[in-house]
Amino acid sequence: MYNRRKFIRATAFSLGAGLTAAQAASATATSNTNTDINGIESKPSGQPLKNTAAIISPVVISTWDAGLEANKAAWTILTNEGRALDAVERGVMVTEESLNCCVGLGANPDRDGIVTLDACIMDEAFNCGAVAFLERIKHPICVARRVMEKTPHVMLVGEGAQQFAQAEGFTLEPKVLSKTAQASYEEWLKRSNYRSPRINIENQKGHGPFAPAKLPNGEWNHDTIGMLALDMFGHLSGSCTTSGAGFKMRGRVGDSPIIGAGLYVDNEVGACVATGQGEDVIRVAGASMVVEAMRQGRSPEAACQALIERVIRIKKEKAKDIQVAFLALDNKGNTGAYAIHPGFSYALRSATEEKLIVAKSYFT
C-alpha cells in the first residue's frame, strides 16, 4: 500500500510566515474519492475551502500556441469552482492526446526509435509528483499526480514508473510511432547526427512549434507544454509534460519533470514553468529561482528576464545556439514571460481575455 506524502515548508518558512488559517486548512483538507479519465479511483491531495472570504478571478496560462486549446479544458474547471490542480492536469492532457510531434505518445522518439515521456505536477501546498523516461502511457501527467498522492516519493522513472502506472490501472499503449514521428525519425536516420539539437529556436517558415518542419540547420523543431493556474480560492498549481528532445540519447531526461527546474509553485509568491533546452534550465534551478526573484519584488516578466540573463552569462557565446524561456504567474494573477530568442509565445485565459502573447526576448 502506498502512503501519501505531504510536503511542508521548513520552520523558517512555516505557515505562520504568511499562510492564513484558511489556506493552511485547505492544504490538508481531503475530499471524497474521484474517478479520472481512465476510470481509476483516487483521493485528491486536498480541496480548497469554498468558504474562503476573498474570491478572486481565476487565470490560466500555458506555453506555446497549443496552450490555447489546453487552456479551454482548464478554464472549464476553474469557472466551475474547480481546483487549480485539477485544471492544470486536465489542461495538459489535451496536448498529450493531440498526437503532435512534441508531446505525448505521438511525439518524436529517441535515437533508438522509442518515445519516452516526462511529466510533473505541483499544488499550492508543496505536494509534487513526477515521472521520467516513461514508455507507453498515454497520460504521464496523470501518473505524476498519482506519484504525488499515493507514494512517499516525488519521482519514479523508467520501468518502475511504468509498473506503478499499471498497478494504478493505466493501460499500456501499442509500441508504435505516429505517422508524423515515423517520418521525422526516418529523415533523422539519414543523417544520424549524434549531438544535441538547437531547441525551440523560432521556426523560420512560420510553422507552429509543434509542426514537424526543419530548422535552418536541418534539425527538427519540438517542445514541451507547461501550464500554471490560479483558482478562485487563491490557490496556485502547475504542470509540465513533454517527450523531451527529439532523437535524444537513450535515457536522457531534461528539466521538465524536475521540481525546481522545469516547474515550481509557492502559493505565497507565484509559480513558474520552463521550456527550451532542459540542461540549461537545470543548471540554474530555473523555475524555483524565478519564483525567488518574484519573492524579492520583481514582476513575473522581470523575474523571468533575470533568469534568462543568468543563463546567458553562463553560456556566453553558446547562448546564441539555444533557446530557453520562462513563464510565470504570481499569486495576484499577474503573468509574464521572457526568452533567449524571439519566437516563444504563451496562451492566456482569464475572465476578460483569451489570447496568445508573444514574449519578449534577449536577442531580437
The 8 nearest C-alpha neighbors of each residue, nearest first, counted from 0:
[[1, 2, 149, 150, 3, 151, 166, 167],
 [0, 2, 150, 149, 3, 151, 148, 146],
 [3, 1, 150, 149, 151, 4, 0, 148],
 [4, 2, 149, 148, 150, 151, 5, 1],
 [3, 5, 151, 2, 150, 6, 148, 147],
 [6, 4, 126, 7, 3, 125, 124, 44],
 [5, 7, 126, 125, 4, 8, 124, 127],
 [8, 6, 125, 5, 9, 124, 13, 126],
 [7, 9, 13, 12, 10, 6, 14, 125],
 [10, 8, 12, 11, 13, 7, 14, 6],
 [9, 11, 13, 12, 8, 14, 15, 16],
 [12, 10, 9, 13, 16, 8, 15, 14],
 [11, 13, 10, 9, 8, 16, 14, 15],
 [14, 12, 10, 15, 16, 8, 11, 9],
 [15, 13, 18, 16, 17, 12, 23, 19],
 [14, 16, 13, 17, 18, 19, 12, 20],
 [17, 15, 14, 13, 12, 18, 11, 19],
 [16, 18, 15, 14, 19, 267, 13, 12],
 [19, 17, 14, 22, 15, 23, 16, 20],
 [20, 18, 22, 21, 23, 17, 14, 15],
 [19, 21, 23, 22, 24, 18, 14, 25],
 [20, 22, 24, 19, 23, 25, 51, 48],
 [23, 21, 25, 19, 24, 20, 18, 26],
 [22, 24, 20, 26, 25, 21, 19, 18],
 [23, 25, 21, 22, 26, 27, 28, 20],
 [24, 26, 47, 22, 28, 27, 23, 48],
 [25, 27, 23, 124, 24, 28, 45, 22],
 [28, 26, 25, 24, 45, 29, 23, 44],
 [27, 29, 45, 25, 46, 26, 24, 30],
 [30, 28, 45, 46, 44, 27, 43, 31],
 [29, 31, 46, 32, 45, 43, 42, 28],
 [30, 32, 33, 42, 29, 43, 41, 46],
 [31, 33, 42, 41, 40, 30, 34, 43],
 [34, 32, 40, 41, 42, 31, 35, 43],
 [33, 35, 40, 39, 38, 41, 36, 32],
 [34, 36, 38, 37, 39, 33, 40, 41],
 [37, 35, 38, 34, 39, 89, 141, 40],
 [36, 38, 39, 35, 169, 34, 168, 170],
 [39, 37, 35, 34, 36, 40, 168, 169],
 [40, 38, 34, 37, 35, 168, 41, 167],
 [41, 39, 34, 33, 32, 38, 35, 42],
 [40, 42, 32, 33, 43, 34, 39, 35],
 [41, 43, 32, 33, 44, 31, 30, 40],
 [44, 42, 45, 41, 29, 30, 148, 32],
 [43, 45, 148, 29, 42, 46, 27, 28],
 [46, 44, 29, 28, 43, 27, 26, 25],
 [45, 47, 28, 29, 25, 48, 30, 82],
 [48, 46, 25, 49, 232, 82, 45, 234],
 [47, 49, 50, 25, 51, 46, 21, 232],
 [50, 48, 51, 47, 232, 80, 52, 46],
 [49, 51, 48, 52, 21, 53, 232, 47],
 [50, 52, 49, 53, 48, 232, 54, 21],
 [51, 53, 50, 54, 232, 49, 21, 55],
 [54, 52, 51, 55, 232, 233, 231, 50],
 [53, 55, 231, 232, 52, 51, 56, 233],
 [56, 54, 231, 53, 57, 232, 233, 230],
 [55, 57, 231, 58, 350, 54, 230, 349],
 [58, 56, 230, 231, 229, 55, 349, 77],
 [59, 57, 349, 229, 228, 348, 332, 56],
 [58, 60, 228, 348, 227, 347, 229, 70],
 [61, 59, 347, 346, 227, 226, 348, 228],
 [62, 60, 226, 66, 346, 225, 345, 227],
 [61, 63, 345, 224, 225, 66, 346, 344],
 [62, 64, 345, 344, 65, 66, 346, 343],
 [63, 65, 66, 67, 346, 345, 355, 344],
 [66, 64, 67, 63, 68, 69, 94, 62],
 [65, 67, 69, 61, 64, 346, 68, 63],
 [66, 68, 70, 346, 65, 69, 64, 71],
 [69, 67, 71, 70, 66, 65, 72, 93],
 [68, 70, 90, 66, 71, 93, 67, 72],
 [71, 69, 73, 67, 68, 72, 66, 90],
 [72, 70, 74, 68, 73, 69, 75, 67],
 [73, 71, 90, 75, 70, 74, 69, 89],
 [72, 74, 86, 90, 70, 76, 71, 75],
 [75, 73, 77, 71, 76, 72, 70, 78],
 [76, 74, 72, 73, 78, 77, 71, 79],
 [75, 77, 81, 74, 79, 73, 78, 86],
 [76, 78, 81, 74, 79, 75, 80, 230],
 [79, 77, 75, 80, 76, 74, 81, 57],
 [80, 78, 76, 81, 77, 75, 74, 82],
 [81, 79, 78, 77, 82, 231, 76, 230],
 [82, 80, 77, 76, 79, 83, 78, 85],
 [81, 83, 84, 85, 230, 86, 77, 47],
 [82, 84, 86, 230, 236, 228, 85, 229],
 [83, 85, 236, 82, 86, 87, 122, 88],
 [86, 84, 88, 82, 83, 87, 89, 81],
 [85, 87, 73, 83, 89, 84, 88, 76],
 [88, 86, 90, 84, 89, 85, 238, 237],
 [87, 89, 85, 86, 90, 91, 84, 92],
 [90, 88, 92, 86, 87, 91, 73, 85],
 [89, 91, 69, 73, 72, 87, 92, 88],
 [92, 90, 93, 94, 69, 89, 88, 95],
 [91, 93, 95, 89, 94, 90, 96, 138],
 [92, 94, 91, 96, 69, 95, 90, 97],
 [95, 93, 97, 91, 96, 92, 69, 102],
 [94, 96, 103, 92, 93, 102, 97, 138],
 [97, 95, 94, 93, 98, 92, 103, 137],
 [96, 98, 94, 99, 95, 93, 105, 103],
 [99, 97, 105, 96, 104, 100, 103, 106],
 [100, 98, 97, 105, 101, 106, 209, 102],
 [101, 99, 106, 107, 105, 209, 180, 102],
 [100, 102, 106, 221, 222, 99, 209, 242],
 [103, 101, 241, 242, 106, 95, 223, 99],
 [104, 102, 95, 105, 106, 242, 137, 241],
 [103, 105, 106, 137, 114, 98, 102, 135],
 [104, 106, 98, 177, 103, 99, 100, 176],
 [107, 105, 100, 101, 102, 104, 103, 99],
 [106, 108, 180, 245, 100, 101, 114, 246],
 [109, 107, 114, 113, 112, 246, 245, 106],
 [108, 110, 246, 247, 112, 111, 113, 245],
 [111, 109, 246, 112, 247, 248, 249, 108],
 [110, 112, 109, 113, 249, 108, 246, 248],
 [111, 113, 108, 109, 110, 114, 184, 246],
 [114, 112, 108, 109, 111, 115, 110, 176],
 [113, 115, 108, 109, 104, 134, 107, 116],
 [116, 114, 134, 132, 133, 242, 113, 108],
 [115, 117, 242, 133, 132, 241, 131, 134],
 [118, 116, 131, 241, 256, 130, 240, 132],
 [119, 117, 240, 256, 140, 239, 130, 129],
 [120, 118, 129, 256, 239, 143, 128, 238],
 [119, 121, 238, 128, 127, 237, 144, 143],
 [122, 120, 127, 237, 236, 126, 125, 264],
 [121, 123, 236, 126, 124, 84, 125, 235],
 [122, 124, 235, 266, 234, 236, 125, 265],
 [123, 125, 26, 126, 122, 6, 7, 266],
 [126, 124, 6, 123, 122, 127, 121, 7],
 [125, 127, 6, 124, 122, 121, 5, 147],
 [128, 126, 121, 147, 120, 153, 125, 122],
 [127, 129, 147, 153, 143, 146, 120, 119],
 [130, 128, 119, 143, 154, 256, 118, 153],
 [129, 131, 155, 143, 154, 156, 118, 117],
 [130, 132, 117, 156, 133, 116, 157, 256],
 [133, 131, 157, 115, 116, 156, 117, 250],
 [134, 132, 116, 157, 115, 131, 161, 160],
 [133, 135, 115, 136, 116, 114, 132, 161],
 [136, 134, 172, 171, 174, 137, 173, 104],
 [137, 135, 171, 138, 134, 172, 139, 170],
 [138, 136, 104, 139, 135, 103, 172, 95],
 [137, 139, 140, 141, 136, 95, 92, 142],
 [138, 140, 142, 141, 118, 136, 143, 137],
 [141, 139, 143, 118, 138, 142, 119, 240],
 [142, 140, 144, 143, 139, 138, 145, 88],
 [141, 143, 145, 139, 144, 140, 164, 146],
 [144, 142, 129, 128, 140, 146, 141, 130],
 [143, 145, 147, 141, 142, 146, 128, 148],
 [146, 144, 142, 148, 147, 143, 149, 141],
 [145, 147, 143, 128, 150, 144, 149, 148],
 [148, 146, 128, 144, 127, 145, 149, 153],
 [147, 149, 3, 145, 146, 44, 150, 144],
 [148, 150, 3, 1, 2, 145, 146, 147],
 [149, 151, 1, 2, 3, 146, 152, 148],
 [150, 152, 4, 2, 3, 1, 149, 153],
 [153, 151, 150, 154, 146, 147, 4, 128],
 [152, 154, 128, 129, 127, 147, 146, 155],
 [155, 153, 129, 130, 128, 152, 156, 146],
 [156, 154, 160, 130, 159, 129, 131, 153],
 [157, 155, 131, 160, 130, 132, 159, 133],
 [156, 158, 132, 133, 160, 159, 131, 161],
 [157, 159, 161, 160, 162, 156, 133, 134],
 [158, 160, 162, 161, 157, 156, 163, 155],
 [161, 159, 156, 155, 163, 157, 158, 162],
 [160, 162, 164, 158, 159, 163, 133, 165],
 [163, 161, 159, 165, 164, 160, 158, 166],
 [162, 164, 166, 160, 161, 165, 159, 167],
 [165, 163, 161, 167, 169, 162, 166, 142],
 [164, 166, 169, 168, 162, 167, 163, 170],
 [165, 167, 163, 164, 168, 162, 169, 161],
 [168, 166, 164, 165, 169, 163, 39, 145],
 [167, 169, 165, 166, 170, 39, 164, 37],
 [170, 168, 165, 164, 167, 171, 37, 136],
 [169, 171, 165, 172, 168, 136, 164, 137],
 [172, 170, 135, 136, 173, 169, 165, 137],
 [171, 173, 135, 136, 170, 174, 137, 175],
 [174, 172, 175, 171, 135, 176, 136, 104],
 [175, 173, 135, 172, 176, 113, 134, 114],
 [174, 176, 173, 177, 113, 172, 104, 114],
 [177, 175, 181, 180, 178, 105, 174, 104],
 [176, 178, 105, 180, 179, 181, 175, 98],
 [179, 177, 181, 180, 182, 176, 105, 183],
 [180, 178, 182, 177, 181, 183, 100, 211],
 [179, 181, 107, 183, 177, 182, 178, 176],
 [182, 180, 184, 178, 183, 179, 176, 177],
 [181, 183, 185, 179, 180, 184, 178, 186],
 [184, 182, 180, 186, 181, 185, 187, 179],
 [183, 185, 187, 181, 186, 182, 180, 188],
 [186, 184, 188, 182, 187, 183, 181, 189],
 [185, 187, 183, 184, 188, 189, 182, 190],
 [186, 188, 184, 189, 185, 190, 191, 183],
 [189, 187, 191, 185, 190, 186, 184, 192],
 [190, 188, 187, 186, 191, 185, 192, 184],
 [189, 191, 188, 192, 187, 186, 193, 185],
 [192, 190, 188, 187, 193, 189, 110, 246],
 [191, 193, 190, 194, 187, 188, 195, 189],
 [194, 192, 191, 195, 248, 247, 110, 246],
 [195, 193, 192, 196, 247, 248, 191, 246],
 [194, 196, 197, 193, 247, 244, 198, 192],
 [197, 195, 198, 194, 218, 244, 219, 245],
 [198, 196, 321, 320, 200, 195, 199, 322],
 [197, 199, 276, 322, 200, 275, 321, 196],
 [200, 198, 322, 275, 220, 201, 221, 222],
 [199, 201, 198, 322, 202, 197, 340, 321],
 [202, 200, 342, 203, 199, 341, 343, 208],
 [201, 203, 204, 205, 214, 206, 200, 208],
 [202, 204, 205, 201, 214, 215, 206, 213],
 [205, 203, 202, 206, 212, 214, 213, 201],
 [204, 206, 203, 202, 207, 201, 208, 212],
 [207, 205, 204, 210, 202, 208, 212, 203],
 [206, 208, 209, 210, 205, 64, 202, 63],
 [209, 207, 210, 221, 220, 206, 222, 202],
 [208, 210, 207, 221, 101, 100, 99, 211],
 [209, 211, 207, 212, 208, 206, 100, 220],
 [212, 210, 100, 219, 220, 209, 213, 183],
 [213, 211, 210, 219, 220, 214, 206, 202],
 [214, 212, 219, 217, 218, 220, 215, 211],
 [213, 215, 217, 218, 216, 219, 202, 220],
 [216, 214, 217, 213, 203, 218, 202, 219],
 [215, 217, 214, 218, 213, 197, 219, 196],
 [218, 216, 214, 213, 215, 219, 212, 187],
 [219, 217, 214, 213, 216, 196, 220, 215],
 [220, 218, 213, 214, 212, 211, 221, 217],
 [219, 221, 199, 208, 212, 211, 214, 213],
 [222, 220, 101, 209, 208, 199, 219, 100],
 [221, 223, 101, 199, 208, 209, 275, 224],
 [224, 222, 241, 240, 274, 102, 225, 101],
 [225, 223, 62, 240, 239, 241, 226, 61],
 [224, 226, 239, 61, 62, 238, 272, 223],
 [225, 227, 61, 238, 237, 60, 87, 239],
 [228, 226, 237, 60, 59, 236, 61, 87],
 [229, 227, 59, 83, 236, 235, 58, 230],
 [228, 230, 235, 58, 57, 234, 83, 233],
 [229, 231, 57, 83, 232, 234, 233, 77],
 [232, 230, 55, 57, 54, 56, 233, 229],
 [231, 233, 230, 54, 234, 51, 55, 47],
 [234, 232, 231, 230, 229, 55, 235, 330],
 [233, 235, 230, 229, 123, 232, 266, 83],
 [234, 236, 229, 123, 228, 266, 83, 122],
 [237, 235, 122, 84, 83, 228, 123, 121],
 [236, 238, 227, 121, 226, 120, 87, 228],
 [239, 237, 120, 226, 225, 87, 119, 88],
 [238, 240, 225, 118, 119, 224, 255, 226],
 [241, 239, 118, 224, 117, 223, 140, 225],
 [242, 240, 223, 102, 243, 117, 116, 118],
 [241, 243, 116, 102, 115, 103, 101, 117],
 [244, 242, 241, 245, 253, 116, 252, 117],
 [243, 245, 247, 246, 242, 221, 222, 198],
 [244, 246, 107, 247, 108, 109, 243, 221],
 [247, 245, 109, 110, 108, 244, 248, 107],
 [248, 246, 109, 244, 245, 110, 249, 251],
 [249, 247, 251, 110, 250, 109, 246, 193],
 [248, 250, 251, 109, 247, 110, 111, 246],
 [251, 249, 248, 252, 132, 247, 115, 109],
 [250, 252, 248, 249, 247, 253, 132, 243],
 [253, 251, 250, 131, 132, 254, 243, 117],
 [254, 252, 277, 255, 278, 243, 251, 256],
 [253, 255, 277, 261, 257, 260, 281, 256],
 [254, 256, 261, 257, 253, 239, 118, 240],
 [257, 255, 118, 119, 117, 129, 254, 261],
 [258, 256, 254, 260, 261, 255, 259, 262],
 [257, 259, 262, 260, 263, 261, 256, 119],
 [258, 260, 287, 263, 286, 262, 284, 257],
 [261, 259, 284, 285, 286, 281, 257, 254],
 [260, 262, 255, 254, 273, 272, 257, 286],
 [263, 261, 272, 286, 258, 259, 260, 271],
 [262, 264, 259, 287, 286, 271, 270, 258],
 [265, 263, 270, 269, 266, 236, 121, 271],
 [266, 264, 269, 267, 268, 270, 123, 263],
 [265, 267, 123, 268, 269, 235, 264, 234],
 [268, 266, 265, 269, 330, 17, 18, 294],
 [267, 269, 266, 265, 330, 294, 329, 293],
 [270, 329, 268, 330, 265, 328, 266, 290],
 [269, 271, 264, 328, 263, 327, 290, 265],
 [270, 272, 327, 286, 263, 326, 262, 328],
 [271, 273, 262, 326, 261, 286, 225, 325],
 [274, 272, 325, 261, 324, 286, 326, 262],
 [273, 275, 324, 323, 223, 325, 276, 272],
 [274, 276, 323, 322, 199, 198, 277, 324],
 [277, 275, 198, 278, 323, 279, 322, 321],
 [278, 276, 254, 253, 280, 279, 275, 281],
 [277, 279, 281, 280, 276, 253, 282, 254],
 [278, 280, 282, 281, 277, 276, 283, 310],
 [279, 281, 277, 285, 282, 278, 283, 260],
 [280, 282, 284, 278, 260, 279, 283, 254],
 [283, 281, 279, 280, 284, 278, 285, 310],
 [282, 284, 285, 281, 280, 279, 310, 288],
 [285, 283, 260, 281, 259, 282, 287, 288],
 [284, 286, 260, 283, 280, 288, 287, 289],
 [287, 285, 260, 271, 289, 262, 263, 259],
 [286, 288, 259, 290, 263, 289, 285, 284],
 [287, 289, 291, 285, 290, 286, 284, 292],
 [288, 290, 292, 286, 302, 291, 287, 303],
 [291, 289, 293, 287, 288, 292, 269, 270],
 [292, 290, 294, 288, 293, 289, 287, 295],
 [291, 293, 289, 295, 302, 294, 290, 297],
 [294, 292, 297, 290, 296, 295, 291, 302],
 [293, 295, 291, 292, 296, 268, 290, 297],
 [296, 294, 292, 293, 297, 291, 290, 302],
 [297, 295, 293, 294, 298, 292, 302, 291],
 [298, 296, 293, 302, 301, 292, 295, 299],
 [297, 299, 301, 300, 302, 293, 296, 335],
 [300, 298, 335, 302, 327, 301, 334, 328],
 [301, 299, 335, 336, 303, 302, 298, 304],
 [300, 302, 304, 298, 303, 299, 297, 305],
 [301, 303, 292, 305, 299, 289, 304, 300],
 [304, 302, 300, 337, 306, 301, 305, 325],
 [303, 305, 301, 307, 337, 302, 306, 308],
 [306, 304, 302, 308, 303, 307, 301, 309],
 [307, 305, 309, 308, 303, 304, 310, 289],
 [306, 308, 304, 310, 309, 305, 311, 303],
 [309, 307, 311, 305, 306, 310, 304, 312],
 [308, 310, 306, 312, 307, 311, 313, 305],
 [311, 309, 307, 313, 308, 312, 314, 306],
 [310, 312, 308, 314, 313, 309, 315, 318],
 [313, 311, 309, 315, 310, 314, 308, 318],
 [312, 314, 310, 311, 315, 309, 318, 308],
 [313, 315, 311, 318, 317, 312, 310, 316],
 [314, 316, 312, 317, 311, 313, 318, 319],
 [317, 315, 318, 319, 314, 311, 320, 312],
 [316, 318, 314, 319, 315, 320, 321, 311],
 [319, 317, 314, 316, 320, 321, 311, 315],
 [318, 320, 317, 321, 316, 322, 340, 339],
 [319, 321, 318, 317, 197, 322, 316, 200],
 [322, 320, 197, 318, 198, 319, 276, 323],
 [321, 323, 275, 199, 198, 339, 200, 340],
 [324, 322, 275, 338, 339, 276, 274, 321],
 [325, 323, 338, 274, 337, 273, 275, 339],
 [324, 326, 273, 303, 336, 337, 272, 274],
 [327, 325, 336, 272, 271, 335, 273, 303],
 [326, 328, 271, 299, 335, 270, 334, 336],
 [329, 327, 334, 270, 269, 333, 299, 332],
 [330, 328, 269, 331, 333, 332, 268, 270],
 [329, 331, 269, 332, 268, 266, 267, 328],
 [332, 330, 329, 333, 233, 328, 269, 229],
 [331, 333, 329, 330, 328, 58, 334, 229],
 [334, 332, 329, 328, 331, 299, 335, 330],
 [335, 333, 328, 299, 327, 332, 329, 300],
 [334, 336, 300, 299, 327, 326, 328, 333],
 [337, 335, 326, 300, 325, 358, 303, 327],
 [336, 338, 359, 304, 303, 360, 358, 324],
 [339, 337, 324, 360, 340, 323, 359, 361],
 [338, 340, 361, 360, 322, 323, 362, 307],
 [341, 339, 362, 360, 338, 322, 361, 342],
 [342, 340, 360, 343, 363, 201, 362, 338],
 [341, 343, 201, 344, 340, 200, 357, 358],
 [344, 342, 358, 341, 357, 338, 63, 345],
 [345, 343, 357, 63, 358, 356, 342, 355],
 [344, 346, 62, 63, 356, 355, 61, 64],
 [345, 347, 355, 66, 61, 67, 60, 354],
 [348, 346, 60, 354, 353, 59, 355, 345],
 [347, 349, 353, 59, 352, 58, 60, 70],
 [350, 348, 58, 352, 351, 57, 353, 59],
 [349, 351, 352, 56, 348, 57, 58, 353],
 [350, 352, 349, 353, 348, 56, 58, 354],
 [353, 351, 349, 348, 350, 354, 347, 58],
 [354, 352, 348, 347, 349, 351, 355, 346],
 [353, 355, 347, 346, 352, 356, 348, 67],
 [354, 356, 346, 345, 347, 344, 64, 357],
 [357, 355, 345, 344, 358, 346, 354, 347],
 [358, 356, 344, 343, 345, 355, 359, 342],
 [359, 357, 344, 337, 336, 343, 356, 360],
 [358, 360, 337, 338, 357, 341, 336, 361],
 [359, 361, 338, 339, 340, 341, 337, 362],
 [362, 360, 339, 340, 338, 363, 359, 308],
 [361, 363, 340, 360, 339, 341, 319, 338],
 [362, 341, 360, 361, 340, 359, 339, 342]]
